[in-house]
């Protein structure tokens, strides 16, 4: 398992470090700036697609019944974020609720 984890993570880590160094050296060049501006909408779309996929999996079951408990938790999370409750408190409360249920 350790070898598989290393084999999966190390190449991606090396690539990210290499690209990061390359971008740091070329920072301020018009070509690189335009590439980064073009990448931003793609990143937003990928994050949105991942969130949509997770929401479908969590909120709707295979037989298309709605999980009202998950919707309730999503509303609670949204309210907690809007009221700027510290993330550690949210994690601790979620652990308590998870332990109870």
C-alpha positions as CSV (number, residue, x, y, z in Angstrom):
1,X,0.0,0.0,0.0
2,X,2.9,2.4,0.8
3,X,4.5,1.7,-2.6
4,X,1.2,2.3,-4.4
5,X,0.7,5.6,-2.5
6,X,4.2,6.8,-3.3
7,X,3.9,5.7,-6.9
8,X,0.7,7.6,-7.2
9,X,1.6,10.8,-5.4
10,X,5.3,11.4,-6.2
11,X,5.0,11.9,-9.9
12,X,2.1,14.4,-9.5
13,X,4.1,16.2,-6.7
14,X,7.2,16.4,-8.9
15,X,5.1,17.7,-11.8
16,X,3.4,20.4,-9.7
17,X,6.7,21.5,-8.2
18,X,8.3,21.7,-11.7
19,X,5.4,23.6,-13.2
20,X,5.3,25.9,-10.2
21,X,9.0,26.7,-10.5
22,X,8.6,27.3,-14.3
23,X,5.7,29.7,-13.7
24,X,7.6,31.5,-11.0
25,X,10.5,32.1,-13.4
26,X,8.3,33.3,-16.2
27,X,5.9,35.4,-14.1
28,X,5.0,38.7,-15.6
29,X,5.4,37.6,-19.2
30,X,2.3,38.5,-21.3
31,X,2.0,34.9,-22.7
32,X,2.0,33.3,-19.3
33,X,-0.4,35.9,-17.9
34,X,-2.9,35.2,-20.7
35,X,-2.6,31.5,-20.2
36,X,-3.4,31.9,-16.5
37,X,-6.4,34.1,-17.3
38,X,-7.7,31.5,-19.7
39,X,-7.3,28.7,-17.1
40,X,-9.4,30.4,-14.4
41,X,-12.8,29.7,-16.0
42,X,-11.8,26.1,-16.6
43,X,-10.9,25.6,-13.0
44,X,-14.2,27.1,-11.9
45,X,-16.1,24.8,-14.2
46,X,-14.2,21.7,-13.0
47,X,-14.9,22.6,-9.3
48,X,-18.6,23.2,-10.2
49,X,-18.8,19.8,-12.0
50,X,-17.2,18.0,-9.1
51,X,-19.6,19.7,-6.6
52,X,-22.6,18.8,-8.8
53,X,-21.4,15.2,-9.0
54,X,-21.0,14.9,-5.3
55,X,-24.4,16.6,-4.7
56,X,-26.1,14.1,-7.0
57,X,-24.5,11.2,-5.2
58,X,-25.3,12.5,-1.7
59,X,-28.7,14.0,-2.2
60,X,-30.4,11.5,-4.6
61,X,-30.2,7.7,-4.3
62,X,-30.2,5.1,-7.1
63,X,-34.0,4.8,-7.0
64,X,-34.3,8.6,-7.3
65,X,-35.6,9.2,-3.8
66,X,-34.4,12.3,-2.1
67,X,-32.3,12.2,1.0
68,X,-33.9,14.9,3.2
69,X,-31.3,14.5,5.9
70,X,-28.5,15.4,3.5
71,X,-30.4,18.4,2.3
72,X,-31.0,19.5,5.9
73,X,-27.2,19.1,6.6
74,X,-26.4,21.1,3.5
75,X,-28.7,23.9,4.7
76,X,-27.1,23.9,8.1
77,X,-23.6,24.0,6.6
78,X,-24.6,26.9,4.4
79,X,-26.0,28.9,7.4
80,X,-22.8,28.1,9.4
81,X,-20.7,29.4,6.6
82,X,-22.8,32.6,6.3
83,X,-22.6,33.2,10.0
84,X,-18.8,32.7,9.8
85,X,-18.7,29.9,12.4
86,X,-15.1,28.6,12.8
87,X,-14.5,25.4,10.7
88,X,-13.1,23.5,13.7
89,X,-16.4,24.0,15.6
90,X,-18.3,22.8,12.5
91,X,-16.0,19.7,12.3
92,X,-16.4,18.9,16.0
93,X,-20.2,19.3,15.8
94,X,-20.3,17.1,12.7
95,X,-18.3,14.5,14.6
96,X,-20.7,14.6,17.5
97,X,-23.7,14.3,15.2
98,X,-22.0,11.4,13.3
99,X,-21.3,9.6,16.5
100,X,-24.9,9.9,17.6
101,X,-26.4,8.8,14.3
